[in-house]
Amino acid sequence: MIIKVKTSKKTKVLFNFSFRSISKVSRKYNQMILIVDSNVYEYHTQAFDNAGTVIVVNGSEESKTLEKSQEIIEQLLHLGADKNSILIGVGGGVISDLTGFVASIYKRGIPFGFVPTTVLAAVDAAIGGKNGVNTGTIKNTIGTICQPDWLLYDYQFFKSLPREEFANGFAEVIKYGCICDSELFDYLEKYDLEYFVKSPVALQMIIQKCLMIKAKIISKDPNDFSIRKTLNFGHTVGHAIEKDLELKHGYAVSIGMVVASQLSTTKTGLQKDDVTRISKLLQKYELPVTAEAETNAVMALIANDKKKKGESIDFILLQSIGESEIKTISFTDIKKDLKKLLDGSNN
């Protein structure tokens, strides 16, 4: 199955792809270089036997740095990579962020593609062309918006994922239901994480559904000026908590969505029953809805968010489940709701 994602650059998407056939989709390039998550390489070593040149990278957040980018660029130079080479990221969100960033700045841009191997990367991180690295404690402060040439989905990679990685990815799935698809939200309420872990067909359907949702949003706003910002629901607080507590991305976003939902009851009229539904669904998919953290520490990280406007920030809120809006919220208001949810706060 091939889908053309309508952005400033068309991205081919191949579902049910066999990774062992990767050389076939790369024939027009004179060189194929793969950046592969170290865990993926360990579990699936034989899959890379005839896949081209492999650069193995630790897939943790610590790799999303300018230093690691420079290290990869030096390897590309040593390999003689040029404008007719293709860089392929095989791994989760960190690998897609890093691969896309390096490819978009190396020699002012070379072709690149992704093979997502986690649910989170499959439904979100690998889609849309946002690439970047972190600076100190702040996520994604240096980056580009540049679309991949293609996305290849080989579901065999998901078989080696630990259960918590399924939960990590489903935070983003639930996000889509919250911001723009109440039918998806209703559908998720009928099942639980166990169902999707044990049903590859159902998981594939969800992945394809999420890709189409995100592709539709991006086609309207590829450069993140308007509607694309709604994809940040839960991420403003989530990114700060993720860094402060060293949580998995989806776990932190889950908590961030609860905070945003609480804020929505006073700012946009979201019903409290909907907040309860959101919280229950997140827990059903084995995600946290509270955390022990110091409010001031989290607020200090939020204050450096790229969406900041003086003493306020563009925040994604819900009018109802399936309807979202962008609203400028003061840091004072955010802090009030954070205190209710971060049990360790005495500020």
C-alpha positions, 0 to 999 in steps of 0.5 A: 500500500502506498500513500502520498502524504501531501506536504511541500514534499511528497512522502511515500508510505509503504505498509507491510514492508519487508525490511529485507527488501530495503535495497529495492526502494533505494536503487536510485541512490548511489549509496545507502547509509543506515542509522540504527538504534543499538537495541534494534541492531542487537535484536535483529542483527541478521536483518542488516546483513545486506542492508548497506552501511550501518551506523549504530547509535544509542536510541536514548535522549542523550543521543539527540545532541549537536555533538552526536550530529557532528559525529555522524556527519564526520562518519558521512564525510568519511564514507563519501556520502553526497547528494545522491546518497540516502540516509535511513533511520531505523529505530524510535523517535530519537533515531528519526529526529536525529536522522532527519536533522543530520540529513537536512543539514548535511551538504544542505540536505540529502534524501532520507527515510525512516523505518519506525520500530516503535509504536510511538515512532510509527504513529507520530515521531516519524511522521511530518518532517520535524527533526531536531536535537536538544540543548541542555535540558530543553527539548528540540530547540535546534531543528528543521522541518524537512519531509522524508522521502519515504516511510517503511513499516515492517511490523516484524520489528514490533515483536521485540518491543517490551510492553511499556513501549506499546503504552508509550506509543499509545499516549500519542494515539489517545492524543489524536482521539482527544484533539480531533477524532472522537470516534477514535477515542470511543473505539479505544475505550472499547479495548485496552493495551493488551488487545493491541499487544496481542492483535497485530492486525488491530495495531496495524489499523491504528497505526494507519489511522494515526498516520492519516490523521497527522498527514491530513493536519500537516497537509494544511499546515506543514510549517507549524503556523496554525492547526499543526500546533494542536498536535502538541496537546499534552506536550508543553507540560509533558516535555518538561516533566519528561526532562525533569523526571527522565520519563518515557516521552509518552508517559510524560505526555500522558500526564501533560494531557491530564494537566491540559484537560484540567486547564480546559475546564476553566479556559474552554468549557471542557466538561469535567466528565470528559476529563475523567474519561480522558484520565481513565482511558490513559490509565486503561492503556497503562499510562500515568496521570500524576507524578511526583515533581517539584512544580517550580522545576517543571515551570522553569523548563516550560518557561524555555519552551519554544512556544513561549510568549513573554509570561504566557505560552501557546497552549493546546486545550480541548473544547470537548473530546475530539475538538481542540483549540490553541489558546495563550495561557499565563504561566500562573494559570498553568502552575495552579493546575500543576500543583494539583497533579504533581504530588511532590510539590510544596511550592 
